Amino acid sequence: FLAAAGSPPRAQDSCVTGSLKGVEEGQLVFVIMADYMDYDLDATDIAAAQDQTMQHRMLGGGYTNMDNEYDQGYGMEPGSMMSQNMPDQVANFLREFQYWIHRDVYVQNNQGGYEPDASVRQEKLNEIQTCYEYKFSKFSEGFYKDESWPHADAVSQLVEGDEVFLMLYKELYFRHLYSKLGPNITLEQRMESWENYTSLFDRIFSDDDDDNNLDRLDLPLPWLWDMVDEFVYQFTDFCRFRTKDLKKRSAAEVEAMAQNPKVWDSMQVMATLNRMVALSEINSILSDDKKEPEANKLHTALGSEIGIAHVQLVLGYYALVSMCRMHCSCGDYWTALKCIENLDFKGSNSDQVPVYMRVTSCYIALYYYMGFSLMMMRRYTDSVRTMTGVLMYLYRTQHLTRPYQYEQLNKRSEQMYKLIAMCINLCPQRNVEDIVMQHLQDKYSDQVGRLGRGDEAMYEELFAYAGPKFFYPGHPNYEDPSNPVNAKDISLTLNQQWTVFKGDMQQQQKLPVIRSYLKLYTTISTAKLGSFAEMPEERLRAQILALKHKSTGRLKTTKAGTAPLDGEIMSSSIVDFYLEKELVHIADSRLQPTFVHYFTNHISKLESLVSDLKVRVG
């Protein structure tokens, strides 16, 4: 576990400051990639499952005039707050937030009993989502743009010491703090955030049946995903904090970290995620669904469970995705894909959208780490297919994206395009989406050309930019912070993943040249091919065997299962050949030219021109 590790490129904050994690779940217009995607879903089904109406409100289609509420303090009398340091508008917002967090969804039925009301619960979740994503951001921009929100101690009296709400408030408080201070956040604040997360997760997964406030806790999916995602992010940030320039840390900071080894410890974080998975029993539910798809236990549970039971189930699901990220960041790519083997990658019916797709940032993160893990396992074709699905989604939903999300989405897109460029150069493929190939040619033609020539510096540059930002998950030697061995060991660990990838890349430096000549012949002697490739015949034979070896591996097919590790051993090369004594025999694998895309593209352009002419004439 303490191998070289990495963390994903990330903005300073989540939905509070508009990073990738703030992408609205209802913006998803999923594109079916029939060649390799495992779903039979259309945009209508996905939009319905993700509550497009709610997203219409979030995009401004049905909001109460927040500007008036913002200016008027939600109707609160000026000066009515006991704490003069907190604006009345903020105080009233926190009270409103607290009210919706604890809103009871049980109503009395005709028999005199109580049962949950679906419409009341949906209203509660909608209002919590509004407070969480829109109003908190609104007040952060208005009152706390250059400072932190009031500490939980200052808010405690306002909410009458409500422990559940205060833990949720502190989760948002520290997230906002990280966005403002970034690497300058203090050690005490980092440790306090750790204590709050562990307390919050322990409380959610506790067996205390007498906690009525906790039983009523029900949170929207985006917040639950952001909660787990932020937990892992703060861990990776702390790893960089305790290893980078340790000798520059004060003696008090070094002593505090040495005396609290469990604070943001790698094994403690992984144990927390494993505990959420185990107590939610999400793996057994997903496994049962894979064995008996008709049972549909996951979606049945999500539709029937309310309150804390629903929160536990969803957190367990998102913990699986975060475990994939953790293992990928630590260089254990097989385990990263093994963690998510039971996820609902395929629904038995078209109206059952996979849970990870209900929160767009979760969907993007999952497929990014899946794609990177597959690439590091030399499954280049599957890696390209996985990341292409995300890029096609981003391409078709960019018009739905809020302006503040453009930067982060564009950065994530650039990362995946560059990973795809490296994969295609190491393993040329036929069935790559035209849009993706065109984008590579238009925007990265120079970089793609240098990759094709085997430029090691370009590979290293793209790997450093597009891959996860690696971190050291272990503890440095606190007793001797100035010891250069510390820095040397950490540096070797951080570069380990690039070293592994570079080794595979160097082994294939001559293969593109050999492959290009093989495509021109059906039979060629090794002596002639060696003269073309400018290498001795004996070395050429070794390179031909290397080409056969590097192009053979596990490949996902329609017959294989839906798990990321599933697949069949087969060749992914676009050139099929075999060596017989002094001759290389190449199979005629040329595809018959088709003009479907050519004609459809020109028909579309013609229709567009005709429409423009009609408008101008009219």
Secondary structure as GFF3:
##gff-version 3
##sequence-region A 1 618
A	DSSP	three_ten_helix	20	22	.	.	.	ID=ss1
A	DSSP	three_ten_helix	25	27	.	.	.	ID=ss2
A	DSSP	alpha_helix	43	49	.	.	.	ID=ss3
A	DSSP	alpha_helix	52	58	.	.	.	ID=ss4
A	DSSP	alpha_helix	66	72	.	.	.	ID=ss5
A	DSSP	three_ten_helix	73	75	.	.	.	ID=ss6
A	DSSP	alpha_helix	88	101	.	.	.	ID=ss7
A	DSSP	beta_strand	106	108	.	.	.	ID=ss8
A	DSSP	beta_strand	114	116	.	.	.	ID=ss9
A	DSSP	alpha_helix	118	129	.	.	.	ID=ss10
A	DSSP	pi_helix	130	135	.	.	.	ID=ss11
A	DSSP	alpha_helix	136	143	.	.	.	ID=ss12
A	DSSP	alpha_helix	152	156	.	.	.	ID=ss13
A	DSSP	alpha_helix	163	181	.	.	.	ID=ss14
A	DSSP	three_ten_helix	182	184	.	.	.	ID=ss15
A	DSSP	alpha_helix	187	204	.	.	.	ID=ss16
A	DSSP	alpha_helix	212	215	.	.	.	ID=ss17
A	DSSP	alpha_helix	221	243	.	.	.	ID=ss18
A	DSSP	three_ten_helix	246	248	.	.	.	ID=ss19
A	DSSP	alpha_helix	251	259	.	.	.	ID=ss20
A	DSSP	alpha_helix	266	280	.	.	.	ID=ss21
A	DSSP	alpha_helix	282	291	.	.	.	ID=ss22
A	DSSP	alpha_helix	297	304	.	.	.	ID=ss23
A	DSSP	alpha_helix	308	329	.	.	.	ID=ss24
A	DSSP	alpha_helix	333	339	.	.	.	ID=ss25
A	DSSP	three_ten_helix	355	358	.	.	.	ID=ss26
A	DSSP	alpha_helix	360	376	.	.	.	ID=ss27
A	DSSP	alpha_helix	380	397	.	.	.	ID=ss28
A	DSSP	three_ten_helix	398	400	.	.	.	ID=ss29
A	DSSP	three_ten_helix	403	405	.	.	.	ID=ss30
A	DSSP	alpha_helix	406	426	.	.	.	ID=ss31
A	DSSP	alpha_helix	434	443	.	.	.	ID=ss32
A	DSSP	alpha_helix	445	452	.	.	.	ID=ss33
A	DSSP	alpha_helix	456	466	.	.	.	ID=ss34
A	DSSP	alpha_helix	484	494	.	.	.	ID=ss35
A	DSSP	alpha_helix	496	507	.	.	.	ID=ss36
A	DSSP	alpha_helix	511	518	.	.	.	ID=ss37
A	DSSP	beta_strand	523	525	.	.	.	ID=ss38
A	DSSP	alpha_helix	526	533	.	.	.	ID=ss39
A	DSSP	alpha_helix	537	550	.	.	.	ID=ss40
A	DSSP	beta_strand	552	555	.	.	.	ID=ss41
A	DSSP	beta_strand	568	571	.	.	.	ID=ss42
A	DSSP	beta_strand	577	580	.	.	.	ID=ss43
A	DSSP	beta_strand	583	586	.	.	.	ID=ss44
A	DSSP	alpha_helix	596	617	.	.	.	ID=ss45
###
